[in-house]
Amino acid sequence: MKNFVWALVCLVGLMMMACIGNVKKTETVETDSLNAMPDSQDLKGSYVIKPVEDTAKSIYKVWVSEDGTCLYDLRDKTHTHYLEARMYDEDYCKENPDYKPGVYYIDTEAGGFEVGHDYPEQGDSVGDIKYLLEQGPYAGTYALRFSFYDMTPKSATFLFEGEFEWTYKVLDKTVEILPNPHPYVYEE
C-alpha cells in the first residue's frame, strides 16, 4: 500500500512538472507589487496587467480611456518607464490580421517621464506628463504628452494639445499587452 501511495505521489509530481513546462511564456505584472515596468527586451511575448484596488488620488496608475482604446501605464513612481498602448477595433483587425481584437499594442515605450505640477499645493492631482524622446534630433529631451486635472482615485481628465479633453479611468480589468507588430520608426 505504501508503494502504491508513493508511486501515486511521484506520478502527480511528474504531471505537475510537465504542465509547468508546457505553459505559454507569459509574464504577469501586478500593479500593487510593481515599482517599475520591465524593459521590453526583458519580455518575451505578451504580458498581462491585473487591476489592483487603490484608493489614493495619484497619477501613478494604469489609465484607460472611457472607450477602452487607449492605455497609459504611469505606475513607475521612479519615472524610469513610460508606456502608451492602443487597442484596435474589430474592423481594423480584420483588415490587418497582425492585430487581434481585445489586445493592447504598444504605441510608445520610453525610458522615462516627468510629472510637472502647476499648483504644488494640489500635490499630484493636477499637472503635466512629459515623456523622454529617444529618437530623432530631440533625443534626450522631454515632450509634453498631456495635462491632467479633476483627478479622483478612479478617474481624471486628460487634456491633449491644449484642446482635446478625454476622461480616463483607472484600469479595472485584466488586459494583455503585446509589442506592436508594425511600430512607428523615426526616419530623419
C-alpha positions as CSV (number, residue, x, y, z in Angstrom):
1,M,0.0,0.0,0.0
2,K,2.9,2.4,0.8
3,N,4.5,1.7,-2.5
4,F,1.2,2.5,-4.3
5,V,0.7,5.8,-2.4
6,W,4.4,6.7,-3.1
7,A,4.0,5.9,-6.8
8,L,0.9,8.0,-7.0
9,V,2.6,11.0,-5.3
10,C,5.5,10.7,-7.8
11,L,3.1,10.4,-10.7
12,V,1.3,13.6,-9.6
13,G,4.6,15.4,-9.2
14,L,5.7,14.4,-12.7
15,M,2.4,15.5,-14.2
16,M,2.7,18.9,-12.5
17,M,6.3,19.4,-13.8
18,A,5.1,18.5,-17.3
19,C,2.3,21.1,-17.1
20,I,4.6,23.8,-15.8
21,G,7.0,23.1,-18.7
22,N,4.2,23.5,-21.3
23,V,2.8,26.8,-20.0
24,K,2.8,29.6,-22.6
25,K,5.5,32.1,-21.9
26,T,3.6,35.0,-20.3
27,E,4.7,37.5,-17.7
28,T,2.1,38.5,-15.1
29,V,2.6,42.0,-13.8
30,E,0.5,43.1,-10.8
31,T,0.2,46.8,-10.1
32,D,0.4,46.5,-6.3
33,S,3.9,44.9,-6.4
34,L,5.4,46.8,-9.3
35,N,7.6,49.9,-8.9
36,A,9.0,49.9,-12.4
37,M,7.8,48.3,-15.6
38,P,10.4,45.9,-17.1
39,D,12.0,47.0,-20.3
40,S,10.5,45.5,-23.4
41,Q,13.6,43.5,-24.2
42,D,13.1,41.6,-20.9
43,L,9.7,40.5,-22.0
44,K,9.3,37.5,-24.3
45,G,5.8,37.5,-26.0
46,S,2.9,39.1,-24.2
47,Y,2.3,40.2,-20.6
48,V,-0.7,40.8,-18.5
49,I,-1.6,43.7,-16.3
50,K,-4.1,43.0,-13.5
51,P,-6.0,45.7,-11.7
52,V,-5.5,46.4,-8.0
53,E,-7.8,48.3,-5.7
54,D,-6.1,51.6,-4.9
55,T,-7.9,54.5,-3.2
56,A,-5.1,57.0,-3.4
57,K,-5.5,60.1,-5.6
58,S,-2.4,59.6,-7.7
59,I,-1.3,59.8,-11.4
60,Y,0.9,56.7,-10.8
61,K,-1.6,54.1,-12.1
62,V,-2.7,52.4,-15.3
63,W,-5.2,54.7,-17.0
64,V,-7.6,53.6,-19.7
65,S,-9.8,55.9,-21.9
66,E,-13.6,55.7,-21.5
67,D,-13.9,53.8,-24.8
68,G,-11.2,51.5,-23.7
69,T,-9.0,52.1,-26.8
70,C,-6.0,53.9,-25.2
71,L,-3.9,52.9,-22.2
72,Y,-1.2,54.8,-20.3
73,D,0.9,52.9,-17.8
74,L,2.3,55.5,-15.3
75,R,2.8,53.2,-12.3
76,D,6.5,53.9,-12.2
77,K,7.0,56.4,-9.4
78,T,10.7,56.5,-10.1
79,H,9.9,57.8,-13.6
80,T,12.1,55.4,-15.4
81,H,9.5,53.8,-17.6
82,Y,6.5,55.1,-19.6
83,L,4.2,53.0,-21.7
84,E,1.3,54.0,-24.1
85,A,-0.7,51.3,-25.8
86,R,-3.7,51.2,-28.1
87,M,-6.5,48.6,-28.8
88,Y,-7.8,48.4,-32.3
89,D,-11.4,47.7,-33.3
90,E,-12.6,44.5,-35.0
91,D,-12.8,46.1,-38.4
92,Y,-9.2,47.3,-38.2
93,C,-8.1,43.8,-37.0
94,K,-9.9,42.2,-40.0
95,E,-8.1,44.4,-42.4
96,N,-4.8,44.0,-40.6
97,P,-4.5,40.3,-39.4
98,D,-1.3,41.0,-37.4
99,Y,-3.6,42.6,-34.8
100,K,-6.1,40.8,-32.5
101,P,-9.2,42.4,-31.1
102,G,-9.2,42.9,-27.3
103,V,-5.4,43.2,-27.1
104,Y,-3.4,46.4,-26.4
105,Y,-0.4,47.1,-28.6
106,I,2.5,49.3,-27.5
107,D,2.5,52.6,-29.3
108,T,5.1,54.4,-27.3
109,E,7.5,52.9,-24.8
110,A,10.1,55.4,-23.4
111,G,12.8,55.2,-20.9
112,G,11.3,57.8,-18.7
113,F,8.7,60.5,-18.0
114,E,8.3,63.6,-15.9
115,V,5.3,64.8,-13.9
116,G,5.1,68.6,-13.7
117,H,2.8,70.2,-11.2
118,D,1.2,73.6,-11.9
119,Y,-0.1,74.0,-8.3
120,P,2.2,72.4,-5.7
121,E,-0.5,72.6,-3.0
122,Q,-2.7,70.2,-5.0
123,G,0.0,67.6,-5.0
124,D,0.0,65.2,-7.8
125,S,-3.8,65.7,-8.7
126,V,-3.0,68.4,-11.3
127,G,-0.1,68.6,-13.7
128,D,1.6,67.6,-17.0
129,I,3.1,64.3,-18.3
130,K,6.2,64.6,-20.4
131,Y,7.9,61.6,-21.9
132,L,11.5,61.2,-22.9
133,L,12.2,61.3,-26.6
134,E,14.7,58.6,-27.5
135,Q,15.0,59.1,-31.3
136,G,15.5,61.9,-33.7
137,P,17.1,65.3,-33.4
138,Y,15.5,66.0,-30.0
139,A,16.5,62.6,-28.4
140,G,17.3,63.1,-24.7
141,T,14.7,65.9,-24.2
142,Y,11.1,65.6,-22.8
143,A,8.0,66.3,-24.9
144,L,4.6,67.2,-23.4
145,R,2.1,64.3,-23.9
146,F,-0.9,65.6,-21.9
147,S,-2.0,67.6,-18.9
148,F,-4.3,66.1,-16.2
149,Y,-6.8,67.6,-13.7
150,D,-10.1,66.8,-12.0
151,M,-8.5,63.7,-10.5
152,T,-10.3,61.3,-8.2
153,P,-9.0,58.0,-7.0
154,K,-10.7,56.3,-10.0
155,S,-10.7,58.9,-12.8
156,A,-9.0,62.0,-14.3
157,T,-9.4,64.4,-17.2
158,F,-6.6,64.3,-19.7
159,L,-6.0,67.4,-22.0
160,F,-4.2,66.7,-25.2
161,E,-2.7,69.5,-27.3
162,G,-4.4,72.1,-25.2
163,E,-7.9,71.4,-26.6
164,F,-8.9,67.7,-26.7
165,E,-10.3,66.6,-23.3
166,W,-10.9,62.9,-22.5
167,T,-11.9,61.3,-19.3
168,Y,-9.6,58.4,-18.3
169,K,-10.4,55.8,-15.6
170,V,-8.1,53.5,-13.6
171,L,-7.7,50.1,-15.1
172,D,-10.5,47.8,-13.7
173,K,-10.0,44.6,-15.7
174,T,-7.1,42.4,-16.6
175,V,-5.6,43.3,-20.0
176,E,-3.0,41.8,-22.3
177,I,-0.3,43.9,-23.9
178,L,1.8,42.9,-26.9
179,P,4.6,44.7,-28.8
180,N,3.3,46.4,-31.9
181,P,3.9,44.2,-34.9
182,H,4.3,47.4,-37.0
183,P,5.9,50.0,-34.7
184,Y,6.5,53.6,-35.8
185,V,10.1,54.0,-36.8
186,Y,11.6,57.5,-36.8
187,E,13.4,58.4,-40.0
188,E,15.4,61.5,-40.5
